[in-house]
């Protein structure tokens, strides 16, 4: 977020995203689940998923510029910038992608950068144009096409697989697709398993990700409640959940299901108050038992003090002190216990440089024996409390001993 072009990239990316009306995008698994359960595939069609290899870093700048020109009629309704300037801004944002690691700066030489707020909008637009172009070139109709970022789901005649791959991969030499074809009439997509039946209808089932009991319920359309409970219990067991906790989770899920069906949950006359405490082996369980024994309306949940953030704190190269922004800093006076406290939204280096510039101006005036009542001295005095103290007391602050 401190990169020079970050805010500009974010601004342009928002314009592009607002200009895109997608015919293929889906929001999440629930959207594709709702859609796919209401269609029937043509005879002899099979399910297939296509995925781009490293989409962001595979998009050529020339392709982006071409798309902007071809789609300018849509973009122009969301900005007052003319096409030439807009192209210049987009090119600048792509070319200025760099990052710093281990004290060295690196420049992205091809594609769009991860972390650049313009990249998702560009990628979305490129995929949209790609699909429009490829679909027109296929020699058979697609019953549907759905896209989640760079994951594409559709159905094709099995004997057209090679034709489909060649057509998709011929769009641009840098944007290449891998594919997944259904096996035993089943195809994983996102966190679902799509199943094609003999009547060419498709049903869905939650797939692979453990502990997501809500997803098991909502994304499974062809299994009964007992089977859902067995799936959840198996996944909890694989993650070493004790039997007592597995039973509690299953009961809680049943209560939620009953609540959604009847609108109420029978908790007797008690209204539970929930609190969380840190998990300490042996002690937490004893505390929980004592709370339940003495306070019937309180329920405790424990959390782990050892978080991922605490275990892995140096996954990114730290920003050097002088390059940091939104900093509160202090500068001690050389001649008395006074200390100047300042805050800056700019880089600390820029702010300290400003203090030094003011000191240089003051030095020149004092060297020329300008009186402290001179308007130029008075103007400097009003700039900061640091200068006011320096002029009034004839003291100096030590910039090298600053802290932040």
ABEGO torsion letter per residue (X at the ends): XABAAAAAAAAAAAAAAAABBBAABBABAAAAAAAAAABBBBBGBBBBBBBBBGAAAABBAAAAAAAAAAAAAAAAAABABBAAAAAAAAAAAAAABBBBBGGBBBBBABEBBBGBAAAAAAAAAAAAAAAAAAAAABABBBABBBBBEABBBBBBBAAAAAAAAAAAAAABAABBBBBBBBBGGBBBBEABBBBBBAAGBBBBBBBGBBGBAAAAAAABAABBAAAAAAAAAAAAAAAGBBAAAAAAAAAAAAAAAAAAAAGBBBAEABBBBBBBBBBBBGAAAAAAAAAAAABAABBBBBBBABBAAAABAAABBBBBAAABBGBBBBBBBAABABBBBBBBABBAAAAAAAAAAAAAAAAAAAAAGBBAABAAAAAAAAABAAAAAAAAAGBBBBAAABBX
